[in-house]
Every structure is written in C-alpha cells, then in structure tokens.
Amino acid sequence: MDGMRIRGPAPNYNSIPQFHDPHEEVEPQPGPSTSTVVTLENEENHQEEDDQPVLQEEKKEIAKLGEQTVPIHIVSCSAYGGDRYNVLRALEKIKPVVVIMYHSDLATFRQVELFHATNSNFHLHFYFLQYSDSTEEERYLSRLSKENEAFSHLKNEVDNLLIAREFDAGREEAPRLAVNTLEAGGFQEDTVARPKIIVDMREFNSELPTILYKKGYDAIAATLEVGDYVLSPGITIERKALDDLTQSLQSGRVFKQTEQMLANYAAAYLLIESNTKFELKIVNGGPFQGELSRHCREIRQQLCTLIRLFPKLKLIWSLSPANSADYFADLKLNTADPDVERAVAIRGDEVNDEGAFFEF
C-alpha cells in the first residue's frame, strides 16, 4: 500500500466541499480535493526549500487523478466511538482505490490496512495530510510508540509465560511410574505385575482402598494388628479420621499403636484424613478448626505430647481419600512389595479401648 505525507501551509477550507452522509454520492467533478493537494505541494516547494521533495512517480499519479472525473466520497467517521468497525464498513461499501486522510488517526489507519489486506485484488493508494513538527505529528508518533511498546510487552509475556508442570500421579498407572523407560527402548510388556498394598479388613469400609485399586494397586485384604496399611516391608501407615483421632487421643489408644508400629517397622506414618462431612461440622473435628474451649486445648496438647514422645513418627494431613492416595503413590514408588505373612504375624499387645496406656 503506497503512503505519502504531504506538508504545507493551512489549506483554503472554503474550497473543500461540505461533508455528506457516507452513503451519499457527490456529482462527478474534476476532483477538488486533488487540486487542493497539488496546491499544497506547490506552495510548500516555494516556502520550504529544505523539505523533502515529492517523488516523481507520486507526482504523475496525482496528475492522473486530477484529469479523471470520478465520484469523490467525503466520509467523516472515526474508529473511536461506539462502533469500532464503522470505517471498515464504509470502505467495504465504497470500495475506493485512493484514500486520503486529513487527520492522522492511528486506529482509522489500522482499519484501512485491514481493508487493504482483505481486498488485495486491486491496488490501493493511501495518503494522509499532516503538518511537520506539529502537535498533531507528536500525538501520532506518541501513539505509534505506545503501540510498538504494547506489542513488545505482549511478546515478552508470551516468551516468559510459565506453563504449569505439576505432576499428577493419576496420569500414569502405578507400575509404569517405577519403570525405567531408558531400558529396552521404552517398550514394556502388558503383563507387568501390579504393586501390592496390604490393607486391614476394617479399612474396606472407607473409600481409600477403592481409590488405590483404581490407581493401579492390588489391595490385599488381611487382618492386621499393627497398622492399617503396609506399603513395603519397612513402611506402615495408621489412618485416622478426625473424629476417630479425637477418641484415640482421649483413650490413649493411638499412643500404643504408634509404639507398636515403630517397634516393627522402619518408618511409621499417622495419616490424619479429613472429609467433606467435616467441612461444616465442628463436633469432634473442632479441636483442629480453631475452637478454644478446654476440651479442644486438651486434644491439641495430647497430639503435641504424641509427637514429642515419638519423634520418629511422621504425620500426614490429608484433605480427602483421593489426596491420601496421592501420598501413598509417592511413598510406594520404587519400594518392594510387602510380605503378607510377615505383616499378619506381627502381634500387638491387647489394648482396652476404654483404658489408656498414658496418663495425663
């Protein structure tokens, strides 16, 4: 698209026709606006000799336009306002081959560019009038600079955009997570054994064993006296819901269970699992939700005592059974399967649920 900036003194506005409706056509005439442009050019050459002369090819084009008698449409519209595409619609209706802008509106200029890009089958001549070293020119250059800065800022944001790479263990089956894909060209047989987790029979009333099975683990049911879940020969987990944990702390049963787990396994975990039913329920779950009653303070003190008595005990706070299964997947990764006979053979002391092994 050809472009030219024509400078000169203020034109004689009496020679310019009045504005009409965009859809109204003016009677064919020799082209007053073209003559005005030529007049501006001639006056500029006499008054400002240091300015850059107009190219010879553009002079010829202006002369040709002055000789033609074609309808001249004077459209008064801008890209700023209620409808941002009003200029584009006017151009699509008129289909001009020459566009002359007497106001350097950058948004309107971009719409003319869009019109030319969508109608590349004919050659479009584009001109706009502007005084050199004027406030109008400064505003145009300032808007152009801001536009370039906006595109540069957008490009930098896209280049430095962080993509979330949080690993989700649910995307892969558990056996494939422990496979070294560098061996055998990454090909693995479909008959890979599923990892095993020993689960106490009483735990099948909860959702966790089912979720573990869906994640690719074989949940082996057994009657366990020490621990609720055995992940490997050296890892056992005791799961406690919020209400069950409160009762176990009051009775002292969790102290004995922790002692037995640490005596028979290298790593013992206490899984404190919440659920949706405890979100709006304060009873039993209240000691860990901000209540300051005497009962709540006692429960918290007992939990702190448990941690101080057994510093090797590791606590896991879980928001849901699905969250617990994710922790299990992390602990189970790259570990051997547990021995069912050994896990069942571990016996704990007889514990009275009503009594307590530790006095407070």
CORCOR-V673374 format. One record per helix or strand of 2 or more residues. SS is the DSSP state (2 for helix, 1 for strand). FROM is the first residue (numbers start at 1). LEN is the number of residues. If there is no record, write none. Layout:
SS:FROM:LEN  SS:FROM:LEN
//
This chain:
1:5:2  2:13:3  2:32:16  2:56:12  2:86:9  1:98:4  2:106:13  1:125:5  2:135:25  2:169:3  2:174:4  2:183:4  1:196:5  2:201:5  2:208:7  1:218:5  1:229:4  1:235:7  2:242:10  2:253:12  1:267:7  2:276:3  2:286:3  2:294:16  1:314:5  2:321:12  2:340:6
//
